[in-house]
Amino acid sequence: MSTIKEKVVVIMGASSGIGEATTKKLAQQGAKLVIAARREDRLKALVKSLPNAHISYAVADVTNEGDAQAVVDLAVEKYGRVDVLFNNAGVMPHAPLSEARFDEWRQMLDINIMGVLNGIAAVLPIMQKQQSGQIVTTDSVAGHVVFQQGAVYCGTKFAVRAIMEGLRQEERENNIRSTIISPGTVDTELHTTINDPERRKWVEALQRTTGLKSSDVADAVAYAISTPETVVVSEIIIRPTKQVD
């Protein structure tokens, strides 16, 4: 039986929402944490709020492969290994395809897909050498169900599903496990990445009235990490009870 205590966990996108909640959850269970995000003030505050935890932070942009590598290198420098990488950074602009929002499309591709790949690339050589490890990535119900004005966002999440399944197949003989967590609506700051005011208000109301709490998703991450090394929890879909799709 595996436990979370003493596991070395790297969390990308840790400064708010699911990443912040997961940091707190794993710290309570005795994990050794290296957390990363772009907002240093948020990271500092999170570390300060966990005075008894084994925790370090690094400022990093997941779209930069050098930044992702530096975070993983920090974990190895401090603890000598990486047991879990949690790829959690993401953005969610919504708009009809007809509006041709090229900058938003590129941003989603860079963060939601390349950010995941950069994390995988940074940690795989270490996990291969260890002959153990687990890579967890935040996907979405949008990686299973396509909705209007979310075609590109959904596309990035479908891509994450494919990448993580390919990772499972390629690295199973190295005892490297891959897990995706696919939440439905969650009450996080993700709606702030929607630039259309009306669409943002609609999503914000949905999050507030029927959304999951970030801690609900953190519980799912903790469960996946706590399973034995002989078990792969490939995917967890977690929806609010009243969510339709």
Buried (B, 14 or more C-beta within 10 A) or exposed (E): EBEBEEBBBBBBBBBBBBBBBBBBBBBEBBBBBBBBBBEEEBBEEBBEEBEEBBBBBBBBBBBBBEBBBBBBBBBBEEBEBBBBBBBBBBBBBBBEEEEEBEEBBEBBBBBBBBBBBBBBBBBBEBBBEBEBBBBBBBBBBBBBBBEEBBBBBBBBBBBBBEBBBEBBEEBEEBBBBBBBBBBBBBBBEBBEBBEBEEBBEBBBEBBEEBBBBBBBBBBBBBBBBBBEBEEBBBBBBBBBEEBEE
